[in-house]
Each structure stands twice: as C-alpha cells, then as structure tokens.
Amino acid sequence: MDPALLGAVVWVESRYCPKAVGSVGEVGLGQVRPKTAEWLGIPSDYLWHPEWNLVATARYLRYLYGRYGDWRKAIAAYNAGPSKVDSGYIPPSTQIYVQAVLTTYDYMKRRYPR
C-alpha cells in the first residue's frame, strides 16, 4: 500500500490525532472501530497505540481494495461500510470524503515524491 494513501486517509479521518474518538466508537489515527480491529486480528485495546492503529487502518484498506479492486470503492467502504458500496448507494457525505482523501493523496504525492 502506498504510504501517501495511508497518510491521506489518516489526515482526513483524524488530522493525525492519535487520541481522536468518533461519534460511533471509532478511535485513533485511522478512526478504526474496535470490532473491525478484532476482525483484523488486532485486539481492540491496541487501537490506542498509534502504530497498531496504523496497522489496522492499512490492513482494512488493503482488504477493501482486494474486495473491490478499486481504490475509490475501497475508500468509500472504509468510510460508509462495505454494505453501502455493495448496495451501489454511496451517500453524498461519503462521496465528499472520498474526494477529500484523493485530493490529500494527490497533494502528498506532489509535495513528498519518492
């Protein structure tokens, strides 16, 4: 996975705040839900450790990309959940989220080329 894409998701999710807490229980840099972390094989209490939260974020994004074969759909599913993407309905707020991630990703690629 491209580190700049992971960085873009984390920026949009938490602005790199490791203590961020979302409205439905998501936590940390990537705003990962505890049940998602456990499904990925990461104990939910590890989510407060920035390194483990990044691992969970990256694993979930890679899983979603493998499922959809498309980064736009993977990013949408990361935000709204796979069931929304599977149904074909991407909420407007998720469309804005996807565009924010991709814009941030493009900026990071230009600003910090490999």
DSSP file (Angstrom, degrees, kcal/mol; ACC not computed):
  #  RESIDUE AA STRUCTURE BP1 BP2  ACC     N-H-->O    O-->H-N    N-H-->O    O-->H-N    TCO  KAPPA ALPHA  PHI   PSI    X-CA   Y-CA   Z-CA
    1    1 A M              0   0    0      0, 0.0    57,-0.0     0, 0.0    61,-0.0   0.000 360.0 360.0 360.0 139.1    0.0    0.0    0.0
    2    2 A D    >>  -     0   0    0      1,-0.2     4,-1.8     2,-0.0     3,-0.8  -0.532 360.0-143.5 -68.4 122.8    1.2    3.5   -0.9
    3    3 A P  H 3> S+     0   0    0      0, 0.0     4,-2.7     0, 0.0     5,-0.2   0.821  99.8  60.1 -58.3 -31.1    2.2    5.2    2.4
    4    4 A A  H 3> S+     0   0    0      2,-0.2     4,-2.0     1,-0.2   104,-0.1   0.863 104.1  49.4 -66.9 -34.0    0.9    8.5    1.0
    5    5 A L  H <> S+     0   0    0     -3,-0.8     4,-2.4     2,-0.2    -1,-0.2   0.923 111.4  48.4 -69.8 -43.2   -2.6    7.0    0.6
    6    6 A L  H  X S+     0   0    0     -4,-1.8     4,-2.4     1,-0.2    -2,-0.2   0.926 112.3  50.1 -59.5 -43.9   -2.5    5.7    4.2
    7    7 A G  H  X S+     0   0    0     -4,-2.7     4,-2.4     1,-0.2    -1,-0.2   0.874 108.9  52.0 -62.1 -37.8   -1.3    9.2    5.3
    8    8 A A  H  X S+     0   0    0     -4,-2.0     4,-2.4     2,-0.2     5,-0.2   0.915 109.8  48.2 -66.1 -43.2   -4.2   10.8    3.3
    9    9 A V  H  X S+     0   0    0     -4,-2.4     4,-2.7     1,-0.2    -2,-0.2   0.934 113.2  48.1 -62.1 -45.4   -6.8    8.6    5.0
   10   10 A V  H  X>S+     0   0    0     -4,-2.4     4,-2.9     1,-0.2     6,-1.0   0.899 110.6  51.8 -63.9 -40.2   -5.4    9.3    8.4
   11   11 A W  H  X5S+     0   0    0     -4,-2.4     4,-1.5     4,-0.2    -1,-0.2   0.945 114.1  42.4 -60.9 -47.6   -5.3   13.0    7.7
   12   12 A V  H  <5S+     0   0    0     -4,-2.4    -2,-0.2     1,-0.2    -1,-0.2   0.877 118.3  46.6 -68.5 -36.8   -8.9   13.1    6.7
   13   13 A E  H  <5S-     0   0    0     -4,-2.7    -2,-0.2    -5,-0.2    -1,-0.2   0.936 139.5  -8.9 -70.6 -47.1  -10.0   10.8    9.5
   14   14 A S  H ><5S-     0   0    0     -4,-2.9     3,-0.8    15,-0.3    -3,-0.2   0.427  80.9-115.6-136.4  -1.6   -8.2   12.4   12.5
   15   15 A R  T 3<<S-     0   0    0     -4,-1.5    -4,-0.2    -5,-0.9    -3,-0.1   0.864  82.1 -59.9  56.4  36.0   -5.8   15.1   11.3
   16   16 A Y  T 3  S+     0   0    0     -6,-1.0    -1,-0.2    13,-0.3    13,-0.1   0.749  96.8 148.4  65.2  28.4   -3.1   12.8   12.7
   17   17 A C    X   -     0   0    0     -3,-0.8     3,-1.6    -7,-0.3    -1,-0.2  -0.832  33.5-164.4 -94.5 108.9   -4.6   12.9   16.2
   18   18 A P  T 3  S+     0   0    0      0, 0.0    11,-0.2     0, 0.0    -1,-0.1   0.666  88.1  52.8 -68.5 -14.6   -3.9    9.6   17.9
   19   19 A K  T 3  S+     0   0    0      9,-0.1    29,-0.0    -5,-0.1    -2,-0.0   0.235  78.8 134.3-103.4  13.1   -6.4   10.3   20.7
   20   20 A A    <   -     0   0    0     -3,-1.6     8,-2.3     7,-0.1     2,-0.4  -0.341  35.6-165.8 -64.9 142.3   -9.3   11.1   18.3
   21   21 A V  B     -A   27   0A   0      6,-0.2     6,-0.2    10,-0.1     2,-0.1  -0.999   8.0-146.2-131.4 129.3  -12.7    9.5   19.1
   22   22 A G    >   -     0   0    0      4,-3.4     3,-1.1    -2,-0.4    -8,-0.0  -0.336  28.6-102.6 -91.1 174.9  -15.5    9.4   16.6
   23   23 A S  T 3  S+     0   0    0      1,-0.2    -1,-0.1     2,-0.1    -2,-0.0   0.675 117.9  42.3 -73.6 -18.7  -19.2    9.5   17.2
   24   24 A V  T 3  S-     0   0    0      2,-0.1    -1,-0.2     0, 0.0    -3,-0.0   0.052 129.1 -82.4-118.8  26.3  -19.9    5.8   16.8
   25   25 A G  S <  S+     0   0    0     -3,-1.1     2,-0.2     1,-0.3    -2,-0.1   0.479  79.1 143.2  95.8   2.5  -16.9    4.4   18.7
   26   26 A E        -     0   0    0      7,-0.2    -4,-3.4     5,-0.1     2,-0.3  -0.524  30.7-166.8 -76.6 146.4  -14.1    4.6   16.2
   27   27 A V  B   > +AB  21  32A   0      5,-2.2     5,-1.9    -6,-0.2     3,-0.2  -0.901  26.5   8.6-136.5 158.7  -10.7    5.6   17.7
   28   28 A G  T > 5S-     0   0    0     -8,-2.3     3,-1.0    -2,-0.3   -11,-0.2  -0.086 100.4 -29.3  78.7-168.3   -7.2    6.7   16.9
   29   29 A L  T 3 5S+     0   0    0      1,-0.3   -15,-0.3    18,-0.3   -13,-0.3   0.876 141.2  31.7 -54.1 -47.9   -5.4    7.9   13.8
   30   30 A G  T 3 5S-     0   0    0     -3,-0.2    -1,-0.3   -17,-0.1    -2,-0.2   0.365 105.0-122.5 -95.7   4.6   -7.4    5.9   11.3
   31   31 A Q  T < 5 -     0   0    0     -3,-1.0     2,-0.3    -4,-0.2    -3,-0.2   0.949  45.6-179.5  52.6  54.8  -10.7    6.0   13.3
   32   32 A V  B   < -B   27   0A   0     -5,-1.9    -5,-2.2    15,-0.1    -1,-0.2  -0.669  26.3-125.1 -88.8 137.6  -10.9    2.2   13.4
   33   33 A R     >  -     0   0    0     -2,-0.3     4,-2.3    -7,-0.2     3,-0.3  -0.611  19.3-124.3 -79.5 142.0  -13.9    0.6   15.2
   34   34 A P  H  > S+     0   0    0      0, 0.0     4,-2.4     0, 0.0     5,-0.2   0.878 110.9  52.4 -54.9 -40.8  -12.9   -1.9   17.9
   35   35 A K  H  > S+     0   0    0      1,-0.2     4,-2.1     2,-0.2     5,-0.1   0.876 108.5  51.2 -65.5 -35.4  -14.9   -4.7   16.2
   36   36 A T  H  > S+     0   0    0     -3,-0.3     4,-1.8     2,-0.2    -1,-0.2   0.923 109.1  50.9 -65.1 -43.6  -13.2   -4.1   12.9
   37   37 A A  H  <>S+     0   0    0     -4,-2.3     5,-2.9     1,-0.2     4,-0.3   0.931 110.7  48.0 -59.7 -46.1   -9.8   -4.3   14.6
   38   38 A E  H ><5S+     0   0    0     -4,-2.4     3,-1.4     1,-0.2    -1,-0.2   0.891 108.7  54.0 -63.8 -38.7  -10.6   -7.6   16.3
   39   39 A W  H 3<5S+     0   0    0     -4,-2.1    -1,-0.2     1,-0.3    -2,-0.2   0.845 108.0  51.6 -61.1 -33.6  -11.9   -8.9   12.9
   40   40 A L  T 3<5S-     0   0    0     -4,-1.8    -1,-0.3     2,-0.2    -2,-0.2   0.461 126.3-103.4 -82.4  -1.8   -8.5   -8.0   11.5
   41   41 A G  T < 5S+     0   0    0     -3,-1.4    -3,-0.2    -4,-0.3    -2,-0.1   0.660  84.4 121.8  89.6  17.0   -6.7   -9.9   14.3
   42   42 A I      < -     0   0    0     -5,-2.9    -1,-0.3    -6,-0.2    -2,-0.2  -0.959  67.6-118.0-115.3 120.2   -5.8   -6.8   16.4
   43   43 A P    >   -     0   0    0      0, 0.0     3,-2.1     0, 0.0     4,-0.4  -0.287  23.3-126.2 -55.8 137.4   -7.0   -6.6   20.0
   44   44 A S  G >  S+     0   0    0      1,-0.3     3,-1.4     2,-0.2     4,-0.2   0.797 107.4  62.8 -60.8 -29.4   -9.2   -3.6   20.3
   45   45 A D  G >  S+     0   0    0      1,-0.3     3,-0.7     2,-0.1    -1,-0.3   0.667  93.3  65.5 -71.7 -12.1   -7.2   -2.2   23.3
   46   46 A Y  G X  S+     0   0    0     -3,-2.1     3,-2.1     1,-0.2     7,-0.3   0.641  78.0  85.5 -77.4 -14.9   -4.2   -1.9   20.9
   47   47 A L  G <  S+     0   0    0     -3,-1.4   -18,-0.3    -4,-0.4    -1,-0.2   0.729  78.7  63.9 -62.7 -20.9   -6.1    0.7   18.9
   48   48 A W  G <  S+     0   0    0     -3,-0.7    -1,-0.3    -4,-0.2    -2,-0.1   0.626  84.4  86.1 -78.7 -11.8   -4.9    3.4   21.3
   49   49 A H  S <> S-     0   0    0     -3,-2.1     4,-2.4     1,-0.2     3,-0.3  -0.811  79.5-141.6 -87.3 120.6   -1.3    2.7   20.2
   50   50 A P  H  > S+     0   0    0      0, 0.0     4,-2.3     0, 0.0     5,-0.2   0.860  98.3  52.9 -52.4 -40.7   -0.6    4.8   17.1
   51   51 A E  H  > S+     0   0    0      1,-0.2     4,-2.0     2,-0.2     5,-0.1   0.929 111.9  44.2 -63.2 -44.5    1.5    2.0   15.4
   52   52 A W  H  > S+     0   0    0     -3,-0.3     4,-2.7    -6,-0.3    -1,-0.2   0.855 110.8  54.9 -69.0 -34.2   -1.2   -0.6   15.9
   53   53 A N  H  X S+     0   0    0     -4,-2.4     4,-2.5    -7,-0.3    -1,-0.2   0.904 108.8  48.4 -65.5 -39.6   -3.9    1.8   14.7
   54   54 A L  H  X S+     0   0    0     -4,-2.3     4,-2.8    -5,-0.2     5,-0.2   0.893 110.4  51.7 -65.1 -39.3   -2.0    2.4   11.5
   55   55 A V  H  X S+     0   0    0     -4,-2.0     4,-2.8     2,-0.2     5,-0.2   0.939 111.5  46.9 -61.3 -46.2   -1.6   -1.3   11.1
   56   56 A A  H  X S+     0   0    0     -4,-2.7     4,-2.4     2,-0.2     5,-0.2   0.916 112.9  49.4 -62.3 -43.2   -5.3   -1.8   11.5
   57   57 A T  H  X S+     0   0    0     -4,-2.5     4,-2.5     1,-0.2    -2,-0.2   0.940 114.1  44.7 -60.9 -48.7   -6.1    1.1    9.1
   58   58 A A  H  X S+     0   0    0     -4,-2.8     4,-2.7     1,-0.2     5,-0.2   0.911 112.9  50.7 -64.7 -43.4   -3.7   -0.3    6.4
   59   59 A R  H  X S+     0   0    0     -4,-2.8     4,-2.5    -5,-0.2    -1,-0.2   0.917 112.4  46.9 -60.8 -43.2   -4.9   -3.9    6.8
   60   60 A Y  H  X S+     0   0    0     -4,-2.4     4,-2.7    -5,-0.2    -2,-0.2   0.922 112.4  48.9 -68.0 -42.7   -8.5   -2.8    6.4
   61   61 A L  H  X S+     0   0    0     -4,-2.5     4,-2.6    -5,-0.2    -2,-0.2   0.919 112.2  48.9 -61.1 -42.8   -7.8   -0.6    3.4
   62   62 A R  H  X S+     0   0    0     -4,-2.7     4,-2.5     2,-0.2    -2,-0.2   0.909 111.1  50.6 -63.5 -41.1   -5.9   -3.5    1.8
   63   63 A Y  H  X S+     0   0    0     -4,-2.5     4,-2.0    -5,-0.2    -2,-0.2   0.944 111.8  47.3 -59.5 -47.8   -8.7   -5.9    2.5
   64   64 A L  H  X S+     0   0    0     -4,-2.7     4,-2.3     1,-0.2     5,-0.3   0.882 111.0  51.1 -64.5 -38.3  -11.2   -3.4    1.0
   65   65 A Y  H  X S+     0   0    0     -4,-2.6     4,-3.7     1,-0.2     5,-0.2   0.920 110.0  50.2 -64.4 -41.7   -9.1   -2.9   -2.1
   66   66 A G  H  < S+     0   0    0     -4,-2.5    -2,-0.2     1,-0.2    -1,-0.2   0.858 112.0  48.9 -62.1 -34.6   -8.8   -6.7   -2.5
   67   67 A R  H  < S+     0   0    0     -4,-2.0    -2,-0.2    -5,-0.2    -1,-0.2   0.895 127.8  21.4 -71.8 -41.1  -12.6   -6.9   -2.3
   68   68 A Y  H  < S-     0   0    0     -4,-2.3    -2,-0.2    -5,-0.1    -3,-0.2   0.691  84.3-142.2-104.7 -21.9  -13.4   -4.2   -4.8
   69   69 A G  S  < S+     0   0    0     -4,-3.7     2,-0.3    -5,-0.3    -3,-0.1   0.737  74.9  92.1  65.3  21.8  -10.2   -3.9   -6.9
   70   70 A D     >  -     0   0    0     -6,-0.3     4,-2.3    -5,-0.2     5,-0.2  -0.968  68.1-147.8-150.8 126.4  -10.8   -0.1   -7.0
   71   71 A W  H  > S+     0   0    0     -2,-0.3     4,-2.9     1,-0.2     5,-0.3   0.875  99.0  56.1 -67.9 -36.0   -9.4    2.5   -4.6
   72   72 A R  H  > S+     0   0    0      1,-0.2     4,-2.2     2,-0.2    -1,-0.2   0.939 112.2  42.4 -60.2 -45.5  -12.4    4.8   -4.9
   73   73 A K  H  > S+     0   0    0      2,-0.2     4,-2.7     1,-0.2    -1,-0.2   0.894 113.6  52.6 -67.8 -38.8  -14.7    2.0   -3.8
   74   74 A A  H  X S+     0   0    0     -4,-2.3     4,-2.1     2,-0.2    -2,-0.2   0.923 111.4  46.0 -62.2 -44.2  -12.3    0.8   -1.1
   75   75 A I  H  X S+     0   0    0     -4,-2.9     4,-1.6     2,-0.2    -1,-0.2   0.894 112.5  51.0 -66.8 -39.5  -12.1    4.3    0.4
   76   76 A A  H  X>S+     0   0    0     -4,-2.2     4,-3.3    -5,-0.3     5,-0.5   0.920 110.9  48.3 -62.1 -43.0  -15.9    4.7    0.2
   77   77 A A  H  X5S+     0   0    0     -4,-2.7     4,-1.6     1,-0.2    -2,-0.2   0.851 106.0  57.8 -66.8 -33.9  -16.3    1.4    2.0
   78   78 A Y  H  <5S+     0   0    0     -4,-2.1    -1,-0.2    -5,-0.2    -2,-0.2   0.887 117.5  34.3 -60.9 -37.6  -13.8    2.5    4.6
   79   79 A N  H  <5S+     0   0    0     -4,-1.6    -2,-0.2    -5,-0.1    -1,-0.2   0.934 134.6  20.8 -84.1 -50.4  -16.0    5.5    5.4
   80   80 A A  H  <5S-     0   0    0     -4,-3.3    -3,-0.2    -5,-0.2     4,-0.2   0.632 111.2-103.7 -98.9 -16.1  -19.5    4.2    4.9
   81   81 A G    >X< -     0   0    0     -4,-1.6     4,-1.3    -5,-0.5     3,-0.9   0.025  30.4 -87.9 102.0 146.4  -19.1    0.5    5.2
   82   82 A P  H 3> S+     0   0    0      0, 0.0     4,-3.2     0, 0.0     5,-0.2   0.810 120.4  65.8 -58.7 -31.5  -19.0   -2.3    2.6
   83   83 A S  H 3> S+     0   0    0      1,-0.2     4,-1.8     2,-0.2    -2,-0.1   0.876 100.9  49.8 -62.4 -35.6  -22.7   -2.8    2.7
   84   84 A K  H <>>S+     0   0    0     -3,-0.9     5,-1.2     2,-0.2     4,-0.8   0.938 113.6  44.7 -66.1 -46.0  -23.3    0.7    1.3
   85   85 A V  H ><5S+     0   0    0     -4,-1.3     3,-0.9     1,-0.2    -2,-0.2   0.915 112.3  52.7 -65.0 -41.7  -20.8    0.1   -1.6
   86   86 A D  H 3<5S+     0   0    0     -4,-3.2    -1,-0.2     1,-0.2    -2,-0.2   0.858 107.2  52.6 -60.9 -35.1  -22.3   -3.4   -2.2
   87   87 A S  H 3<5S-     0   0    0     -4,-1.8    -1,-0.2    -5,-0.2    -2,-0.2   0.672 111.9-121.8 -75.2 -15.8  -25.7   -1.8   -2.5
   88   88 A G  T <<5S+     0   0    0     -3,-0.9     2,-0.7    -4,-0.8    -3,-0.2   0.423  76.3 118.6  88.9  -1.9  -24.5    0.7   -5.1
   89   89 A Y      < -     0   0    0     -5,-1.2    -1,-0.2     2,-0.0    -2,-0.2  -0.881  40.2-175.5-103.5 115.3  -25.5    3.6   -3.0
   90   90 A I        -     0   0    0     -2,-0.7     5,-0.1    -3,-0.1   -13,-0.0  -0.932  27.6-127.8-106.9 112.6  -22.7    5.9   -1.9
   91   91 A P    >>  -     0   0    0      0, 0.0     4,-2.1     0, 0.0     3,-0.6  -0.190  19.1-115.5 -58.1 150.2  -24.0    8.6    0.4
   92   92 A P  H 3> S+     0   0    0      0, 0.0     4,-2.2     0, 0.0     5,-0.2   0.881 116.6  55.7 -54.5 -40.1  -23.2   12.2   -0.6
   93   93 A S  H 3> S+     0   0    0      1,-0.2     4,-2.0     2,-0.2     5,-0.1   0.861 108.2  49.0 -62.8 -33.4  -21.1   12.7    2.6
   94   94 A T  H <> S+     0   0    0     -3,-0.6     4,-2.9     2,-0.2    -1,-0.2   0.865 106.8  54.9 -73.3 -36.2  -19.0    9.6    1.6
   95   95 A Q  H  X S+     0   0    0     -4,-2.1     4,-2.0     2,-0.2    -2,-0.2   0.911 110.1  47.1 -60.9 -40.8  -18.5   11.0   -1.9
   96   96 A I  H  X S+     0   0    0     -4,-2.2     4,-2.3     2,-0.2    -2,-0.2   0.904 111.4  51.9 -64.5 -42.1  -17.1   14.2   -0.3
   97   97 A Y  H  X S+     0   0    0     -4,-2.0     4,-2.6     2,-0.2    -2,-0.2   0.932 108.6  49.6 -59.9 -48.0  -14.9   12.0    2.0
   98   98 A V  H  X S+     0   0    0     -4,-2.9     4,-2.6     1,-0.2     5,-0.2   0.920 111.8  48.7 -59.2 -44.7  -13.5   10.0   -1.0
   99   99 A Q  H  X S+     0   0    0     -4,-2.0     4,-2.5     1,-0.2    -1,-0.2   0.888 110.1  51.9 -64.1 -38.3  -12.7   13.2   -2.8
  100  100 A A  H  X S+     0   0    0     -4,-2.3     4,-2.3     2,-0.2    -2,-0.2   0.918 111.3  47.0 -63.8 -43.3  -11.0   14.7    0.3
  101  101 A V  H  X S+     0   0    0     -4,-2.6     4,-2.7     2,-0.2    -2,-0.2   0.940 114.5  46.2 -63.2 -46.9   -8.9   11.6    0.6
  102  102 A L  H  X S+     0   0    0     -4,-2.6     4,-2.4     2,-0.2    -2,-0.2   0.862 112.6  50.0 -67.9 -35.0   -7.9   11.6   -3.0
  103  103 A T  H  X S+     0   0    0     -4,-2.5     4,-2.2    -5,-0.2    -1,-0.2   0.917 113.2  46.4 -66.3 -43.3   -7.2   15.3   -3.1
  104  104 A T  H  X S+     0   0    0     -4,-2.3     4,-2.6    -5,-0.2    -2,-0.2   0.900 112.0  51.8 -64.6 -41.2   -5.0   14.9    0.0
  105  105 A Y  H  X S+     0   0    0     -4,-2.7     4,-2.5     2,-0.2    -2,-0.2   0.930 109.3  49.3 -59.9 -47.3   -3.3   11.9   -1.5
  106  106 A D  H  X S+     0   0    0     -4,-2.4     4,-2.1     1,-0.2    -2,-0.2   0.914 111.4  49.9 -60.3 -43.1   -2.6   13.9   -4.7
  107  107 A Y  H  X S+     0   0    0     -4,-2.2     4,-3.1     1,-0.2     5,-0.3   0.937 111.2  48.5 -60.3 -47.2   -1.1   16.7   -2.6
  108  108 A M  H  X S+     0   0    0     -4,-2.6     4,-2.7     1,-0.2    -2,-0.2   0.892 109.7  52.2 -62.6 -40.0    1.1   14.4   -0.7
  109  109 A K  H  < S+     0   0    0     -4,-2.5    -1,-0.2     1,-0.2    -2,-0.2   0.899 115.8  40.7 -63.4 -40.1    2.4   12.7   -3.8
  110  110 A R  H  < S+     0   0    0     -4,-2.1    -2,-0.2    -5,-0.2    -1,-0.2   0.896 119.9  43.6 -74.9 -39.7    3.3   16.0   -5.3
  111  111 A R  H  < S+     0   0    0     -4,-3.1    -2,-0.2     1,-0.3    -3,-0.2   0.857 127.0  28.0 -74.8 -36.6    4.7   17.5   -2.1
  112  112 A Y  S  < S-     0   0    0     -4,-2.7    -1,-0.3    -5,-0.3    -2,-0.1  -0.562  79.9-178.1-126.6  67.0    6.7   14.5   -1.0
  113  113 A P              0   0    0      0, 0.0    -3,-0.1     0, 0.0    -4,-0.1  -0.307 360.0 360.0 -66.4 151.2    7.6   12.5   -4.1
  114  114 A R              0   0    0     -5,-0.1    -5,-0.0     0, 0.0    -2,-0.0   0.480 360.0 360.0 -76.3 360.0    9.5    9.3   -3.6
